[in-house]
Amino acid sequence: MQSICRAPVNIYKTENSFEIMVFAPGRVKENFNVKTQGSELVVSYKPQEGLQSPEWLKKEYSRGAFERTFTIDDSIDTNNIRANYVDGVLQISLPVIPGRETPQQDIPVN
């Protein structure tokens, strides 16, 4: 069952890549799944089955399953996407193919 509270995400751009930081403390690295599916990057986590859950008196944080999907375009070098889980943060690096960057367009606010 997926957690109602999805893992929070920060995304930023560097000169050569987009960086996704998935904040997921207390998870087991081997239970993450990061894959591309067409024009999407899918990040999911499924905890090991059979772990007994305590009888919660109050629960504000969940280490349960989640799935996040991000749209990617053809400017991303999908063959060189890298993921690393350190100190409760899953860092995913999506390198941009030089010369294929999506142009930026300013939209006026009325």
C-alpha positions as CSV (number, residue, x, y, z in Angstrom):
1,M,0.0,0.0,0.0
2,Q,1.3,3.4,-0.9
3,S,1.8,6.0,1.8
4,I,-0.5,9.0,1.7
5,C,2.4,11.2,2.6
6,R,4.7,11.0,-0.4
7,A,8.4,11.5,0.1
8,P,9.2,15.2,-0.3
9,V,11.4,16.2,-3.3
10,N,13.6,19.1,-4.2
11,I,14.8,19.6,-7.7
12,Y,17.5,22.0,-8.9
13,K,19.4,22.6,-12.1
14,T,23.2,22.8,-12.5
15,E,25.1,23.7,-15.6
16,N,25.1,20.1,-16.9
17,S,22.2,18.3,-15.2
18,F,19.0,18.3,-13.3
19,E,19.3,17.0,-9.7
20,I,16.4,15.4,-7.8
21,M,16.7,15.0,-4.0
22,V,14.1,12.6,-2.6
23,F,14.0,13.0,1.2
24,A,13.4,9.4,2.5
25,P,15.2,8.8,5.8
26,G,15.1,5.4,7.5
27,R,14.7,3.5,4.3
28,V,16.7,0.6,3.0
29,K,18.8,1.4,-0.1
30,E,18.1,-1.9,-1.8
31,N,14.3,-1.3,-1.6
32,F,14.4,1.7,-3.9
33,N,13.6,1.4,-7.6
34,V,14.5,4.1,-10.1
35,K,13.6,3.6,-13.7
36,T,12.8,5.4,-16.9
37,Q,9.5,4.5,-18.7
38,G,9.0,6.3,-21.9
39,S,9.1,10.0,-21.1
40,E,8.9,9.5,-17.4
41,L,11.3,8.9,-14.5
42,V,9.7,6.7,-11.9
43,V,11.1,6.6,-8.3
44,S,9.6,4.2,-5.9
45,Y,10.2,2.5,-2.6
46,K,8.7,-0.7,-1.3
47,P,9.6,-1.9,2.2
48,Q,10.3,-5.5,3.0
49,E,7.1,-7.5,3.5
50,G,6.3,-9.2,6.8
51,L,7.6,-6.5,9.1
52,Q,5.3,-6.1,12.1
53,S,3.9,-2.6,12.6
54,P,3.5,-1.3,16.2
55,E,0.2,-0.1,17.5
56,W,0.7,3.6,16.9
57,L,-0.5,6.2,19.4
58,K,0.5,9.0,17.1
59,K,2.0,8.8,13.7
60,E,3.3,11.9,11.8
61,Y,5.9,10.2,9.7
62,S,5.8,7.1,7.5
63,R,8.6,4.9,6.2
64,G,6.2,3.1,4.0
65,A,5.9,2.6,0.2
66,F,5.8,5.5,-2.2
67,E,6.0,6.2,-5.9
68,R,6.9,9.6,-7.6
69,T,6.8,10.1,-11.3
70,F,8.6,13.0,-13.2
71,T,8.3,13.9,-16.8
72,I,11.6,14.0,-18.7
73,D,12.2,15.2,-22.2
74,D,14.7,14.2,-24.9
75,S,17.3,16.7,-23.5
76,I,18.1,14.1,-20.7
77,D,20.8,11.6,-21.3
78,T,18.8,8.6,-19.9
79,N,21.8,6.2,-20.4
80,N,23.8,8.2,-17.8
81,I,21.2,8.8,-15.0
82,R,22.7,8.0,-11.6
83,A,21.2,7.5,-8.2
84,N,22.9,7.5,-4.8
85,Y,21.3,7.1,-1.3
86,V,23.2,8.8,1.5
87,D,22.1,10.1,4.9
88,G,18.4,9.6,4.2
89,V,18.4,11.4,0.8
90,L,18.1,9.7,-2.6
91,Q,20.1,11.9,-5.0
92,I,19.2,11.4,-8.7
93,S,21.4,13.1,-11.3
94,L,19.9,13.5,-14.8
95,P,22.6,14.7,-17.1
96,V,21.6,17.1,-20.0
97,I,22.8,16.3,-23.5
98,P,24.8,19.4,-24.6
99,G,23.0,21.4,-27.2
100,R,19.6,19.8,-26.5
101,E,18.6,22.0,-23.5
102,T,15.0,23.0,-23.5
103,P,14.7,26.7,-24.2
104,Q,13.4,28.9,-21.4
105,Q,10.5,31.1,-22.1
106,D,9.3,34.0,-19.8
107,I,5.6,34.1,-19.3
108,P,4.1,37.5,-18.3
109,V,2.0,37.5,-15.2
110,N,-1.2,39.7,-15.6
